């Protein structure tokens, strides 16, 4: 089995339309249809839930692939064996999440492949440094998953859908654990290398900025995805870290609003 494969080599069948992280950023900045439709005021509640659920499904596939790559790509001379075990445990969790997401997509009337799959999550799991992978995936993107699952759970309650509520609540608990694992190993692996830790945390900020979703994630009344402070704190995020993510989202929302005004949208 070959190490460090490219995102373009991920196995998918003909149902999937796959695009890269660069294309996703371009869509957000140019206000293309897939991202504009995520505006909570542009589509009804059920359609927004279906779109988010499909995004969760493809994200779970890539989270499984990313954790598997991290477990396989690095030897015990590069990372502790216990870290590899945690990544294997995460693979098990993500595999269950994939199965749950398939059932939920069917339950909500959304077909696999109905929406575009962006490979941004897996690309964050392709860094040469395993610590950067932990910050990009387990802290940044699994942190986003905490926000998304918390919001989807609330949507299930708003829609009086106990199936969605139960499944999202179940997956949310796993995501808190995944973030904790990333934070633990970031601290332990970089205990004697503060420069490496600082660089990895800067990478995390870049991923958080990309996944501010054009300002749609944040704490304003207009935010389609609210930051789940309570669960992020349970996962080990400090108040300052959560505040910084909120500030990043607010900056992106302001920047895109200015761009929309400039082009007359």
Secondary structure, 3 states (H helix, E strand, C coil): CCCCCCHHHCCCCCCCCEECHHHHHHHHHCCCHHHHCCCCCCCCHHHHHHHHHHHHHHHHHHHHHHHHHHHHHCCCCCCCHHHHHHHHHHHHHHHHHHHHHHHHHHHCCCCCCCCCEECHHHHHCCCCCHHHHHHHHHHHHHHHHHHHHHHHHHHHHHCCCHHHHHHHHHHHHHHHHHHHHHHHHHHHHCCCCHHHHHHHHHHHHHHHHHCCCCCCEECCCCCCEECCHHHHHHCCCCHHHHHHHHHHHHHHHHHHHHHHHHHCC
